[in-house]
Amino acid sequence: MRMRVLLATNNPGKVREYREILGDLPIELVTPAEIGLSIEVPESGSTYEENAVLKARAFAQASGLVALADDSGLEVDVLGGAPGVQSHRYDGGRGSDAHRYRLLLAQLEGVPLEQRTARFRCVIAIATPSGLTHTCEGVCPGVILTEPRGEGGFGYDPVFWLPEMRRTMAELGLEEKNQVSHRGRAGRKAREILLRLLTGSTDE
């Protein structure tokens, strides 16, 4: 029997990536929109883990399904780890992805490439309706370019250069991206958690 798992986001980019990462598991991955669920969960935590857990627990309780949520961000060393947990609200939440990464580029103007080291970090939380919660993390190191490259991905992908790939995250195909990205790395750990839920004693 396939277990229904609620992906606690309607972000089309994230949905596409998770369906690729988890697609061969015996689960039915559904979104809030697909099951008619509409709740707002304030991301009031001070860490990725706190925010991911808040979302996963709230969606699991509201839906009665196992829920998977993540929180992720970009950490730039020369900015002391900013924007970090504020990555999605870097411009006050008023603009587009392009607006946010152009704001970042403006802040890094004049900083030489060798000092523009950064990483994407993703924490995934998986919660059952009873409140049982598991978390896992993935990290992807890279460098912030001086201008965007590539049409794929979302968020800060066009300015995030992967030295070993010699491309930005936005220049990778979905399968390639999932092999190296923070979300792909965390997602492969999440697969193991979901498999344990599938084969374990819980039937929530």
C-alpha angles and dihedrals in degrees: 000000000000116000116225112230121190115219103212096222141067092201102130093212093054093043091053092049095047093048088054094046096044099027098110095052118101091251136109107229111206134178128224090250091053093056095038095249119147118177132145117221114191110227092225097150123111094221136047090246094054092050094046092050092047091054097042094050094045093050093044092052094044095048105031087230135111103267131206119201133168140194120199141168149169120260117198114194098211088053092054093255096313140176085031115138088003093060094112092044097039093125093039091273092283103113146049130271089265091052091054097048092045089053088053092049090051090053090051095047110138094015109127118241094249089061095048096084116148144155139216113227127193129185118192123200123195116194133183122214089255091060100257105147134190127185136195136176140217129191130194120189123210147131131268112238125214094243136020123268129187137027102236134085124027141248114030094344096114093060098038110098120200106206094198091052095038088221138088121255087253091058094059126094116241095259092048092047093051090053094060108018127106090242092049092050093047090043093058089055089047089055089062091051091050091048089054090051090049095049100030132086096271117101097178 
